[in-house]
């Protein structure tokens, strides 16, 4: 019974080398698809975000990951002091989700 079941899954009319080549080609194709559709765009997006964070300066309006919107009043290494309403808050630079407007007044996308 088991022998007949395993026989159904055996390749028909192909040598072992050819079926292995097809399998490897399919695996490489799947890896390439994942790389070009998921991994590469995400890494490019992260790189652009880090570049934008490095350019944050005094006067920029930012939004944090926690949803706080404020204006940068002091920049020091990896910490930003922002003013939101009547409060001053110190946040880590990598906790900035978006730069809403730059000091120059140009809107970012």
N, C-alpha and C positions, 0 to 999 in steps of 0.2 A: 504494500500500500504506500509506504513512505517512498520507496524507490520509484514508483510510478509518478508520484507527485513531484519529486525532484526532477524527474525526466522532463516534465512539462516546462520547467524553467530553463532548461539547457538551450543555448543558442542553436538554431537550425541552419545548417549550410554555411557557417562561418568558421574560420579557424580561430583559435584562441587569441592569436596576436591581433587580428583585425577587430575582434570585439573589445579587446582591451584598449585599442587605439580610439574607438568610438566612445568608450566610457571616459577616457582621459580628456578627449576633446569636449565632451559634454560638461565635465567638471570645470575645465578651464573656461568654457563659455559662461557658466554660472558665476564663477568667481569674477570674471571680467564685467559681467552685468552688474553685480553687486558693487564692484569698485567704482564704475563710472556713473551709476545711478544713485548710489547711497553714500559711500565712503568719501569719494573725492569732493562732491559738492558740499558736504558737511564740513570737511576740513578747510575748504576755501572760505566758507562762511565764517568759521571760527577765526581764521587768520585775519579776515577783513574786520571783524568785530574787535579783535585785539589791537589792530592798527588804529581804529577809531578811538578806543579807550586810551591809547597812548597820547592822542592828540587833544584830550579833554583839557580845557583851560578855564581860567577864571572868567565868569560871565556866561558860561554855557548853561543851558537849561537841560536837565537830565531827568530820567525816570529810573528808579531803582527796581531791582527784581521784586521787592516787596510792595511796589506800587506807589512809593513816595516820589512826588515830583517836586523839584526844587532847582535853585540856581547855585552853581558852584561859586563859592566865595574864597576858598583856599585850597591849593593843591600841594600835597606833600607826599612824595614817593608813591606808595600804594594806597594812600588814604585821601579822601576828598571831604571837605567840609561844605555842606550845602545848607542853604537857607530855604526853608519851606514854611510859608505863612509867617508865624512869629517865632519859629524854632530854628535852632542851628543843630545840624546832625552831622556826625562824622560817619562816613561809610567807606568800605573798602572799594577800591577802583574796579575790581572784578565783579562787584555786585551791581554795577550799572547795567541796566538792560538796554537803554536806548538814549541817544543824544537827540533831544527834541529840537533844539536850535543852537547854532554855534554863536560865538561872540560876534562874528561878522554879520549875523542876522540871516544867513542862508539856511533854509530848511533842509534837513537830511532825509534821505529815503529809508 
